[in-house]
């Protein structure tokens, strides 16, 4: 099973831009699954997945800031 790059975009959090790559994957049963890979830093990626590209885009936009802020808090604790 191979992932196919479907779209690239960016998420902006506090005046910082993070690249997002959206992929499509066909399951063994022929269903489509989508994943988004957000690059927060060198070697630091966040991956979300969903059955719908529309839901995935909304999830990536909503959860990227929360993920970034939680990593900042974890470093200072």
N, C-alpha and C positions, 0 to 999 in steps of 0.2 A: 504494500500500500504506500502510495506516494502522496505527499502534500503538493498542491498546486498553488502558487502565489496568485491570489485573486486581486488584491488591491494593496496599495500602500497609502498611509495617511500619517498624521501627526496629532499628538495630544499635547495641549498647552496647560501647564500647571505653574502658577506663580511666575509668569514671564519666562518659563523654561519650556522648550519644545522637546518632546520625546517621540522618536519614530515608532510607527506601528505598522506591522506587516500582517495582512489577513490571508489565511490559507484555507483551501477546501480539500477535504479528504473524503474519498469514497470508502465506505465500510465494506466488509465482506458481503453483507446482504444488499449492497448497492445503495444504501442511504447516504445522504450528504451530511457531513459534520464540518463545522467551521471552527477555526482557531485564530486567535489574535496574539501576536508576540510583540510586547512593548519592551524596548530597550531602555532601561533606566540608567545604566552605566556600563562600563567595561565588565563583561562577565556577569551582569545582573539583568536577567530577563524575567518578565512576568508573562505567563501564558494563561489565557482564558479560552474557554470553548463553549459552543452552543450549537443547537440544531438549526438556528436561524441567523443569517447574516445581519439582519436588522437588529435583533436582540443582542447579538454579539457586539455590534458597534456601540449600542447604548451602554452595555455593560462595561466595555473598555473605557468609554468616556467617563462613566460614573465611578468606576473602581480604581482607575489609575491614580487619581489624587490621593485617595485613601491609602493605597499601597505605598506610595511615596512617603506620605506623612508618617505611616507606621514604621517605615524603615528609618526615618530620621529620629523618631522617638526611641527606637531600639538602640541606636548608636549612642544616644545621650544618657541612657539609663544605666 
